[in-house]
Amino acid sequence: MALNYDLAEDQQILRDSVRKFAEGEIKPKAQELDDKEQFSVELTRQMAEMGLFGMVVSPEYEGQGMDYVSYIIAVEELARVDGSHAATIAAGNSLGIGPIYYFGNEEQKKKYLPKLCRGEGMWGFGLTEANAGSDAGGSKTNAVLDGNEWVINGSKIFITNAACELSMGVTVQAVTGKREDGRPEYSCILVEHGTKGFEAKEMHGKLMWRASNTAELYFEDVRVPAGNLLGKRGDGFHQMLSTLDAGRLSIGCMGLGCAQGAYELALNYAQERVQFGKPLVKFQANAFKLANMAMEIEAARNLMYKACWLKDNKRPYAKEAAMAKLYCSELARRVSNEAVQIHGGYGLMKEYDVERFYRDAKLLEIGEGTSEIQRLVISRHIGC
């Protein structure tokens, strides 16, 4: 079968509709929400009405039944305008809905997925801890089986979508015992908001994604039914790695969208701003910067879409996901930096969107595995 780089008609319609929404509804409010560090329930519900939650989930659970390329296109278009709202959708799908859809039993799926896919509620993925970031195996949160209940103690940090008005609960990775080789046994457990001893606190003072909801989670003798175990006992680490593989695609496409948006801001500004009697774009130094941006964005999009194509076709994609996440996130930093440079002093002012893009880009090199971890993952795949 010959290569085909054309999007399907429904994918192009999706791109156009998400772009129109992002430009018309999110863009006018993005700066104010960023300034106030305010998560918008209204915009989140509007995104839900567009079908942006549960995008790859089967219609059986009220999902949209789309392919992964379509999902990535939607997140890319949101990130082209604002990273915070792209993060809400990316985390909502990949980290919130994903683990329940791929590893949950039928009862769990029917209980949680319809409401999550309709965007009536949101779910977090409790992995990172104060002393367990890149070293996810250093998690200290623990769960002990007491009769027919799990008793959870510990804490999590930097958890997206876990402390807003729409938050329903979280998937918690916890140490549930020891393996035969002496290493910790990890399992994932579903914990609903309102459970006694479970507290979620919204985090403020962030550099980036200031209109995205980020939380600290605390578990003090939290008791949940044994049936809240996600999948099999001891499968938590495997579930976490699988979730992160898919999550890297969504974070990577956020980098792609961020780069595209920053590039367009820089190009438009360079075409309008006049210095020494001619537009900035007519100076070779700026023209070459913009040419490099356009070239790298094209390369990034091809890499990202290929990784998503591999996933859609049920082929191994972990290496390509790490490559796409690494390249796109670092590209976002390079492009946003050059975009600010082209704006000059105005690029440092909040009234110009490029300032927000510059800040938002940094998280992409840290979240879902740092750039250093991505290089480690890639090196292992190539036999180093």
C-alpha positions in Angstrom: 0.0 0.0 0.0 1.4 3.4 -1.0 2.1 6.1 1.6 -0.7 8.6 2.1 -0.1 11.8 4.0 -3.6 13.2 3.5 -5.9 13.4 6.5 -9.2 11.7 6.2 -12.2 14.0 5.7 -13.4 13.5 9.2 -10.0 14.3 10.6 -9.8 17.6 8.6 -13.3 18.5 9.8 -12.2 17.8 13.4 -9.1 20.0 12.9 -11.2 22.9 11.5 -13.8 22.7 14.2 -11.3 22.5 17.1 -9.3 25.4 15.6 -12.4 27.5 15.2 -13.4 26.8 18.9 -9.9 27.5 20.2 -9.7 30.8 18.3 -13.2 31.9 19.0 -13.8 30.7 22.6 -10.5 30.0 24.3 -8.2 32.7 22.9 -10.2 35.7 24.1 -10.2 34.3 27.7 -6.8 32.7 27.8 -4.8 35.6 29.1 -7.3 36.5 31.9 -7.5 32.9 33.0 -3.7 32.7 33.1 -3.4 35.9 35.1 -6.0 34.6 37.6 -4.7 31.0 37.7 -8.3 30.0 37.1 -9.6 26.7 35.8 -12.6 27.3 33.5 -15.4 24.9 34.1 -17.4 26.6 31.4 -14.8 26.1 28.7 -14.2 22.5 29.9 -17.9 21.8 29.5 -17.9 23.3 26.1 -14.9 21.1 25.1 -16.9 18.1 26.4 -19.9 19.1 24.3 -17.6 19.0 21.3 -16.7 15.4 22.1 -13.1 16.0 23.2 -13.3 13.6 26.2 -13.2 9.9 25.6 -12.1 10.5 22.1 -10.6 7.0 21.6 -13.0 5.2 23.9 -15.6 2.8 22.3 -19.1 4.2 21.9 -20.2 1.3 24.1 -19.0 3.5 27.0 -20.2 6.7 25.4 -16.8 7.5 23.9 -16.2 8.9 20.5 -14.6 5.8 19.0 -11.9 7.8 17.1 -8.4 6.9 16.2 -5.3 8.2 18.0 -4.3 10.5 15.2 -7.6 12.3 15.5 -7.2 12.7 19.2 -3.7 14.1 18.7 -5.0 16.6 16.1 -7.5 17.9 18.6 -4.9 18.4 21.3 -2.5 20.0 18.9 -5.1 22.5 17.8 -5.9 23.4 21.4 -2.2 23.8 22.2 -1.7 26.0 19.2 -3.9 28.6 21.1 -3.4 27.7 24.8 -1.5 25.1 26.7 -3.7 25.0 29.8 -6.8 23.9 27.9 -4.8 21.4 25.8 -3.5 20.0 29.1 -7.0 19.6 30.5 -8.0 17.5 27.4 -4.6 15.6 27.2 -4.6 14.6 30.8 -8.3 13.9 30.9 -8.0 11.4 28.0 -4.6 9.8 28.4 -4.1 9.9 32.2 -7.7 10.0 33.5 -9.8 7.9 31.2 -7.1 5.8 29.6 -6.1 3.6 32.6 -9.7 2.8 33.4 -10.5 2.0 29.8 -7.5 -0.2 29.1 -7.2 -1.9 32.5 -10.5 -1.6 34.3 -13.0 -4.4 34.6 -16.4 -4.2 33.1 -18.1 -3.0 36.3 -15.5 -0.2 36.6 -15.8 0.9 33.0 -19.6 1.1 33.1 -19.5 3.0 36.4 -17.0 5.7 35.5 -16.4 5.9 31.7 -19.8 7.3 30.5 -19.7 10.2 32.9 -16.0 10.9 32.1 -16.5 10.6 28.4 -19.4 13.1 28.6 -17.1 15.5 30.5 -19.5 15.5 33.5 -16.6 14.5 35.7 -12.8 14.3 35.6 -10.3 11.8 36.8 -6.6 12.2 37.9 -3.6 9.8 37.7 -1.8 9.7 41.0 1.8 8.8 40.2 4.3 11.5 41.1 5.3 12.1 44.7 7.5 14.7 46.4 10.4 12.2 46.3 9.4 10.1 43.3 9.4 12.0 40.0 11.6 10.5 37.3 12.2 7.7 39.8 8.6 6.5 39.8 9.8 3.3 41.4 10.6 5.3 44.5 6.9 5.8 45.4 6.2 5.6 49.1 2.4 5.7 49.1 1.2 2.3 50.3 -2.0 0.3 50.4 -2.6 -2.6 52.8 -5.4 -5.1 52.2 -7.5 -5.2 55.4 -10.3 -7.8 54.9 -12.3 -6.6 51.9 -10.8 -3.0 51.9 -7.6 -1.3 50.8 -6.2 1.1 53.4 -4.1 3.8 51.6 -1.6 6.2 53.2 0.7 8.6 51.5 0.7 11.6 49.2 1.0 12.6 45.5 1.9 15.9 43.9 1.5 17.7 40.5 -1.6 15.7 39.6 -3.7 17.3 36.8 -7.5 17.5 36.9 -7.6 16.2 40.5 -8.9 19.2 42.5 -11.4 21.1 40.4 -15.1 21.4 40.6 -15.5 18.5 38.1 -13.0 16.1 39.8 -14.5 12.7 40.5 -11.5 10.8 41.8 -8.0 9.5 41.0 -6.2 6.4 40.1 -3.5 5.9 42.7 -0.3 3.9 42.3 0.6 2.4 45.6 3.0 -0.1 47.1 0.9 -3.1 48.0 3.6 -5.5 49.1 6.9 -7.1 48.0 7.7 -9.3 45.1 9.6 -12.6 45.4 12.8 -10.8 44.4 12.4 -8.3 47.2 11.4 -5.4 45.0 8.2 -3.4 45.8 4.9 -4.6 44.4 2.9 -1.8 42.8 -0.8 -1.8 42.2 -3.3 0.9 41.0 -6.4 1.6 43.0 -9.4 3.8 42.2 -10.3 6.4 44.9 -13.3 8.6 44.6 -13.6 12.2 45.9 -15.5 12.3 49.1 -13.8 9.2 50.5 -12.9 9.7 54.2 -9.2 10.6 54.7 -8.7 11.6 51.0 -7.9 15.3 50.5 -7.1 17.1 47.2 -5.5 20.6 47.4 -5.3 22.9 44.4 -1.7 24.1 43.6 -1.0 27.7 42.7 2.1 29.8 41.8 2.9 27.8 38.7 5.1 29.2 35.9 3.0 27.6 33.2 -0.4 26.1 32.5 -1.8 28.5 35.1 -5.4 27.9 33.9 -5.0 24.1 34.2 -6.0 22.3 37.5 -3.0 20.9 39.4 -3.3 19.2 42.8 -1.5 17.8 45.8 -3.2 14.6 47.1 -3.2 13.3 50.7 -4.3 9.9 51.9 -4.7 9.2 55.6 -6.1 5.7 56.3 -8.3 6.0 53.2 -10.4 2.9 53.0 -11.8 1.8 49.6 -13.4 -1.6 48.6 -11.0 -4.3 47.4 -12.9 -4.2 44.2 -11.4 -0.8 43.4 -8.2 -2.5 42.4 -7.5 -1.6 38.8 -6.6 -4.8 36.9 -4.5 -7.4 38.8 -2.6 -6.9 42.0 1.0 -6.2 41.2 0.3 -4.9 37.7 0.5 -1.2 38.7 4.0 -0.6 37.4 3.2 -2.1 34.0 -0.1 0.0 33.9 1.9 3.1 34.7 4.5 2.5 32.0 1.8 1.8 29.4 -0.1 4.9 30.4 3.0 7.0 30.1 3.7 5.6 26.6 0.3 6.9 25.4 0.6 10.0 27.5 3.9 10.9 25.8 2.0 11.2 22.5 -0.4 13.8 24.0 2.3 15.8 25.6 4.4 15.6 22.5 1.6 16.9 20.4 1.1 19.7 22.9 4.7 20.6 22.1 3.9 20.5 18.4 0.9 22.7 18.9 2.9 25.1 21.1 5.6 25.4 18.4 3.0 26.0 15.7 1.3 28.7 17.6 4.5 30.5 18.6 5.8 30.3 15.0 2.6 31.8 13.7 2.7 34.6 16.3 6.3 35.3 15.3 5.6 35.3 11.6 2.6 37.6 11.9 4.6 40.0 14.1 7.6 40.0 11.8 5.3 40.8 8.8 3.8 43.8 10.6 6.6 45.2 12.6 8.7 47.7 10.7 12.3 48.6 11.6 14.9 50.5 9.6 12.2 51.1 7.0 11.1 47.5 6.3 9.2 44.7 7.9 11.3 42.4 10.3 10.5 39.5 8.0 12.6 41.0 5.3 15.8 40.9 7.3 17.6 37.6 6.6 18.4 36.9 10.2 14.7 36.8 11.0 13.7 35.1 7.7 16.2 32.3 8.5 14.8 31.9 12.1 11.3 31.5 10.6 12.5 29.1 8.0 14.1 26.9 10.6 10.9 27.0 12.7 8.8 25.9 9.7 11.2 23.1 8.8 11.4 21.7 12.3 7.7 21.9 12.8 7.1 19.9 9.6 9.6 17.3 10.7 8.0 17.1 14.2 4.6 16.6 12.8 5.7 13.7 10.6 7.4 12.1 13.6 4.4 12.6 15.9 1.8 11.4 13.4 3.9 8.3 12.6 4.0 7.4 16.2 0.3 7.7 16.5 -0.2 5.7 13.3 1.9 2.9 14.8 -0.4 2.9 17.9 -3.5 3.0 15.8 -2.3 0.0 13.9 -1.4 -1.9 17.1 2.3 -1.9 16.3 5.1 -1.3 18.9 5.4 2.4 19.3 7.1 3.1 22.7 10.4 4.1 21.1 8.7 6.4 18.6 6.5 7.9 21.3 9.6 8.8 23.3 11.3 10.2 20.3 8.2 12.3 19.3 7.7 13.6 22.9 11.4 14.5 23.2 11.7 16.2 19.8 8.4 18.1 20.0 8.8 19.3 23.6 12.4 20.6 22.9 11.2 22.1 19.6 8.5 24.0 21.5 11.2 25.5 23.7 13.4 26.4 20.7 10.5 27.9 18.7 9.0 29.9 21.6 12.4 31.2 22.5 13.0 32.5 18.9 9.5 33.8 18.7 10.1 36.0 21.8 13.4 37.1 20.3 11.6 38.2 17.1 9.1 40.2 19.3 12.0 41.9 21.1 10.9 43.7 24.2 7.2 43.2 23.4 7.7 39.5 23.7 8.4 40.0 27.4 5.0 41.6 28.1 1.9 39.7 29.2 -0.3 41.5 26.7 1.5 39.5 23.9 0.5 35.8 23.8 4.0 34.7 22.9 5.0 35.4 26.5 2.6 32.7 27.7 3.8 30.3 25.0 7.4 30.8 26.2 6.4 29.9 29.8 4.1 27.0 28.8 6.8 25.3 26.7 9.0 24.5 29.7 6.7 22.0 31.3 6.7 19.9 28.2 10.4 19.0 28.8 9.5 17.8 32.3 6.0 16.3 32.3 5.3 12.7 31.2 9.0 12.0 31.7 11.8 14.5 31.4 13.9 14.9 28.3 16.6 13.0 30.1 14.3 10.1 30.8 13.1 10.1 27.1 16.8 9.8 26.1 17.2 6.9 28.5 14.1 5.2 27.1 15.3 5.6 23.5 18.8 4.4 24.3 17.4 1.2 25.8 15.3 0.6 22.7 18.3 1.0 20.4 20.4 -1.4 22.4 22.6 0.9 24.4 
